[in-house]
Amino acid sequence: MLSFSEHRLFRSTPDGSWVRTGTDPDGNCFFNAYAYSVQPNAYRSMDAHKRKQYVMRIKQFFSSKLSHQDTLDLIDVSFFEVFLKAMTSVLEPTYKLPDLSKQPLQSISSYVELLYKTHPVLRTNEPFRRIIDEISEQYHARMREYVQRDGSWMFDTLIPLFMNKMEINIIMISHETGMPITHYAPLESCETIFMYHIHDHFESVGLYKNSLMKRVFEHASFP
């Protein structure tokens, strides 16, 4: 298990130590940690207002990269409840909704496929398909707006999508265990950054060695 110091001054940091560096607690801390990791010199030179502007541009760029299918493949428990209510209101009573008690968490796209598998006739039901398309479009627009909103929380299922769109691996270090949170599958041939996850906050992590702080690594391996 690694021990992490909290960065104050480089001259007081022992050589070879892993350092977690605080980020603005403004609700955008995931994006602050990303920005600090990939552009540390530029990020440190900014005041709080410029950091916010910089981070908001990253959020807007990520939002612009989200395709319709990307959002439909997300596991979003809060919206899924809304989606189920909508399905209940538009389906005739003869169409029973699939039993989800023994199913894994569903995305919108996986649930629609399950619904079509349960009731194949719905696949060619044009009025129903139009309703599905309308709800899907609304959700896509809502998710893009959410991502670029100031202070919006970066929930778990968005992080692998962020890694894919930004072409970078992110290894999360748990505050509770000091070990990687392993459910984010690494991308092939991509550089890697580390983030420290403490309660509802993310911080950048770097390695201080030979009087230099390194934050971007060539391989997705945990030392």
JORA-V482053 format. One record per run of one state. SS is the DSSP state (a for helix, b for strand, c for the rest). FROM is the first residue (numbers start at 0). TO is the last residue. If there is no record, write none. Layout:
# JORA-V482053
SS;FROM;TO / SS;FROM;TO
This chain:
# JORA-V482053
c;0;2 / b;3;5 / c;6;8 / a;9;11 / c;12;15 / b;16;20 / c;21;27 / a;28;37 / c;38;38 / a;39;43 / c;44;46 / a;47;64 / c;65;66 / a;67;71 / c;72;75 / a;76;89 / c;90;106 / a;107;117 / c;118;118 / a;119;123 / c;124;124 / a;125;147 / c;148;154 / a;155;165 / c;166;167 / b;168;173 / c;174;178 / b;179;180 / c;181;190 / b;191;197 / c;198;199 / b;200;208 / c;209;210 / b;211;213 / c;214;215 / b;216;216 / c;217;222
